[in-house]
Amino acid sequence: MNNKTLSILSYITIIGWIIAFVKSKDITPKSDLVTYHLKQGFGIFLFSFAVNIILSVVVSTVTSLYFLNYIGYAIFILWIFGIINAANEQKKPIPVIGKIFEDKFSFIN
């Protein structure tokens, strides 16, 4: 797999991320593009997981806040931005939340 494919795959479910992570270990020399998108993909996965848990608890306890479920659509749009950046081979952070993940996840190198 080439760097562009691995970068895109890092956003496609957690299984795709694991495949991209394992395959990125085989690339010589290491690709900064793949590493960057692995961090962004893992970050948006953790962010969406945490937001979904919090929203599930909040909406189930206060049912009048059902409109908060639309936050999931916003996360989906951010995820699409990440895939577009990976497809264009750009190292741009995901809007709004991407800067948080740039220097995190030191196990991804």
Backbone bond lengths (Angstrom), bond angles and torsions (degrees), N, CA, C in turn:
res aa  C-N    CA-C-N  psi(-1)  N-CA   C-N-CA  omega(-1)  CA-C   N-CA-C  phi
1 M - - - 1.454 - - 1.523 109.14 -
2 N 1.320 115.01 143.94 1.458 118.35 178.48 1.532 110.31 -89.79
3 N 1.320 115.49 174.84 1.470 120.97 -175.63 1.518 112.53 -63.47
4 K 1.318 117.11 -38.50 1.462 121.02 -179.31 1.527 110.56 -64.25
5 T 1.311 117.14 -44.08 1.467 121.40 179.86 1.522 110.91 -64.13
6 L 1.316 117.10 -43.50 1.462 120.20 179.26 1.522 111.08 -65.74
7 S 1.326 116.98 -36.30 1.465 120.32 178.61 1.524 110.79 -64.36
8 I 1.314 117.04 -44.23 1.470 120.59 178.46 1.517 110.46 -66.76
9 L 1.325 116.37 -42.41 1.463 121.13 -178.17 1.524 112.39 -63.13
10 S 1.319 117.29 -24.83 1.467 120.33 -179.02 1.527 112.46 -67.85
11 Y 1.324 117.98 -12.96 1.463 121.65 177.66 1.530 112.70 -100.45
12 I 1.316 117.56 -14.33 1.467 120.94 -173.16 1.521 109.95 -89.82
13 T 1.287 117.63 96.09 1.464 127.47 -179.06 1.527 112.04 54.58
14 I 1.286 116.42 169.26 1.461 120.93 -179.77 1.529 110.35 -70.59
15 I 1.318 118.05 -29.49 1.466 120.84 177.71 1.524 110.05 -67.44
16 G 1.334 116.50 -42.20 1.456 120.47 175.39 1.513 111.25 -62.12
17 W 1.329 115.97 -38.65 1.455 119.77 178.48 1.524 110.40 -63.35
18 I 1.320 117.24 -43.27 1.478 120.95 -179.80 1.521 110.29 -63.04
19 I 1.331 117.19 -42.72 1.468 120.71 178.15 1.528 110.20 -61.10
20 A 1.338 116.85 -45.89 1.465 120.63 179.29 1.527 110.83 -63.52
21 F 1.324 117.26 -38.71 1.463 121.66 179.59 1.525 110.93 -63.70
22 V 1.329 116.91 -45.94 1.467 121.19 -179.06 1.529 110.36 -67.15
23 K 1.321 116.78 -44.53 1.468 120.58 -179.41 1.527 111.73 -67.20
24 S 1.328 117.50 -30.40 1.467 119.82 -179.70 1.525 111.52 -67.45
25 K 1.322 116.85 -23.18 1.464 120.46 177.54 1.527 111.03 -68.57
26 D 1.363 116.90 -24.72 1.459 121.39 -177.65 1.526 112.94 -84.63
27 I 1.341 117.30 -14.10 1.460 120.95 -176.73 1.529 109.81 -75.66
28 T 1.337 114.81 130.49 1.449 119.89 175.13 1.517 107.87 -129.00
29 P 1.279 121.49 124.41 1.457 129.79 -5.13 1.527 111.05 -73.93
30 K 1.301 115.97 164.18 1.462 121.39 -178.69 1.527 110.16 -61.26
31 S 1.318 115.65 139.23 1.457 120.96 -179.34 1.528 110.07 -95.71
32 D 1.322 115.78 122.41 1.466 120.21 176.33 1.515 110.73 -66.00
33 L 1.327 116.87 -33.44 1.469 121.56 -179.90 1.525 110.59 -62.68
34 V 1.313 117.14 -47.88 1.469 121.01 -178.98 1.520 110.02 -65.78
35 T 1.316 117.40 -44.17 1.464 120.91 179.03 1.520 110.94 -59.69
36 Y 1.333 116.37 -43.70 1.461 120.94 -179.97 1.530 111.00 -60.87
37 H 1.321 117.04 -46.99 1.457 119.79 -177.82 1.527 112.62 -74.67
38 L 1.321 117.75 -25.67 1.467 119.39 172.25 1.526 110.11 -64.46
39 K 1.320 116.64 -41.87 1.471 120.39 178.36 1.527 110.69 -65.88
40 Q 1.325 117.18 -43.54 1.459 120.95 179.98 1.531 110.61 -65.23
41 G 1.334 116.79 -43.51 1.461 121.01 179.92 1.518 112.51 -63.97
42 F 1.326 116.48 -42.93 1.459 120.25 178.58 1.523 110.70 -66.57
43 G 1.324 115.82 -38.65 1.461 120.21 178.81 1.518 112.53 -63.84
44 I 1.321 117.67 -44.92 1.465 119.27 -179.53 1.522 110.51 -69.88
45 F 1.332 117.60 -30.93 1.460 119.81 175.14 1.527 110.57 -63.72
46 L 1.333 117.10 -48.63 1.469 120.38 179.42 1.523 111.49 -64.07
47 F 1.329 116.51 -40.82 1.464 121.09 179.01 1.523 110.71 -61.60
48 S 1.325 117.44 -47.60 1.468 120.23 -178.67 1.525 111.34 -67.35
49 F 1.328 117.17 -35.51 1.459 120.96 177.66 1.527 110.50 -62.76
50 A 1.348 115.91 -47.58 1.464 120.38 -179.69 1.529 111.51 -65.10
51 V 1.323 117.01 -43.83 1.464 120.62 -179.92 1.527 110.48 -63.25
52 N 1.322 117.94 -40.80 1.465 120.39 179.55 1.520 112.45 -65.06
53 I 1.327 117.39 -38.38 1.467 119.95 177.36 1.519 110.18 -65.63
54 I 1.329 116.37 -47.05 1.466 120.47 -179.39 1.525 110.64 -61.80
55 L 1.320 116.55 -45.26 1.470 119.57 -179.45 1.530 112.18 -65.70
56 S 1.314 117.18 -35.79 1.466 120.05 178.00 1.519 111.01 -61.63
57 V 1.320 115.80 -43.26 1.461 120.00 179.52 1.526 110.65 -67.54
58 V 1.326 116.44 -46.60 1.467 120.41 -177.16 1.523 110.95 -64.25
59 V 1.317 117.75 -47.46 1.466 120.82 -176.03 1.522 111.14 -70.65
60 S 1.328 117.80 -31.59 1.465 118.48 179.00 1.533 111.68 -74.39
61 T 1.324 117.60 -26.60 1.460 119.31 178.63 1.524 112.37 -88.51
62 V 1.320 116.61 -35.97 1.469 120.89 179.31 1.530 106.75 -122.27
63 T 1.311 116.10 88.86 1.461 120.47 -172.77 1.518 113.61 -65.98
64 S 1.306 118.79 -19.11 1.462 120.23 178.77 1.530 111.81 -71.16
65 L 1.323 117.63 -9.41 1.461 121.86 178.45 1.535 111.71 -96.40
66 Y 1.324 116.83 26.39 1.459 121.95 -177.59 1.535 112.40 -58.15
67 F 1.319 118.00 -27.26 1.457 121.65 -178.67 1.525 112.75 -65.22
68 L 1.333 117.36 -16.00 1.463 120.77 177.42 1.525 112.11 -66.44
69 N 1.322 116.96 -17.66 1.459 120.27 177.91 1.519 112.13 -63.37
70 Y 1.318 117.65 -18.36 1.461 120.84 178.50 1.529 111.97 -70.06
71 I 1.296 117.50 -11.76 1.460 120.67 175.22 1.529 110.23 -60.70
72 G 1.316 116.47 -30.07 1.461 121.03 176.82 1.515 112.66 -59.42
73 Y 1.323 117.23 -35.62 1.468 120.94 176.87 1.520 110.97 -66.91
74 A 1.319 116.95 -37.43 1.467 120.76 177.78 1.525 110.39 -64.56
75 I 1.324 117.18 -40.90 1.465 120.63 177.87 1.522 110.15 -65.32
76 F 1.318 117.33 -37.97 1.464 121.62 177.18 1.532 110.70 -61.24
77 I 1.319 117.08 -41.31 1.466 121.18 178.81 1.529 110.25 -65.56
78 L 1.327 117.43 -39.73 1.466 120.30 176.62 1.528 110.93 -63.33
79 W 1.314 116.45 -38.11 1.461 122.66 178.20 1.533 109.89 -62.81
80 I 1.331 116.71 -41.37 1.462 121.32 177.54 1.532 110.43 -62.62
81 F 1.332 117.34 -40.83 1.468 120.64 176.33 1.524 110.89 -58.73
82 G 1.320 117.18 -40.51 1.462 120.53 178.06 1.515 112.12 -63.22
83 I 1.318 117.23 -42.29 1.465 120.95 178.78 1.525 110.54 -65.15
84 I 1.324 117.00 -41.05 1.466 120.59 178.77 1.526 110.50 -62.75
85 N 1.322 117.34 -44.02 1.467 120.48 177.58 1.522 111.40 -61.61
86 A 1.327 117.29 -39.21 1.461 120.67 178.73 1.526 110.55 -68.15
87 A 1.320 117.65 -39.93 1.463 121.33 179.91 1.525 111.40 -66.88
88 N 1.325 116.69 -32.19 1.467 121.08 177.71 1.521 112.51 -86.69
89 E 1.325 116.82 2.47 1.465 124.17 -179.81 1.525 111.67 56.33
90 Q 1.333 115.78 43.08 1.455 122.33 177.71 1.521 109.84 -108.61
91 K 1.304 115.70 143.01 1.469 120.60 175.70 1.517 108.81 -98.65
92 K 1.330 115.63 65.24 1.460 121.63 177.60 1.516 108.46 -107.47
93 P 1.323 117.82 138.56 1.470 119.88 179.48 1.522 111.55 -70.83
94 I 1.310 115.16 155.40 1.457 121.06 173.62 1.526 107.01 -63.47
95 P 1.333 118.11 134.80 1.474 119.16 -178.75 1.535 111.93 -55.45
96 V 1.282 116.69 146.49 1.455 127.90 175.23 1.533 112.78 73.57
97 I 1.323 119.23 -52.58 1.461 120.93 -172.65 1.526 114.48 -111.44
98 G 1.307 118.42 -10.09 1.462 121.78 -172.71 1.515 115.32 -65.72
99 K 1.316 118.19 -33.53 1.472 121.20 -179.58 1.530 111.64 -61.88
100 I 1.305 116.54 -28.35 1.464 121.18 -179.13 1.531 111.04 -63.75
101 F 1.326 117.02 -34.49 1.460 121.58 -172.07 1.518 114.07 -92.45
102 E 1.334 118.66 -4.65 1.462 119.83 -175.14 1.524 113.88 -64.55
103 D 1.317 118.20 -36.30 1.459 120.20 -177.53 1.530 112.76 -110.65
104 K 1.300 116.62 13.26 1.472 121.49 179.76 1.544 109.22 -98.64
105 F 1.307 115.38 177.63 1.467 123.43 174.69 1.529 111.39 58.84
106 S 1.307 115.89 63.58 1.459 121.02 -178.08 1.527 113.02 -66.11
107 F 1.319 118.54 -15.42 1.458 120.31 178.16 1.524 111.60 -72.16
108 I 1.328 117.49 -13.50 1.461 122.01 178.05 1.529 107.39 -94.36
109 N 1.309 117.13 97.04 1.468 120.98 178.51 1.492 110.78 -140.78
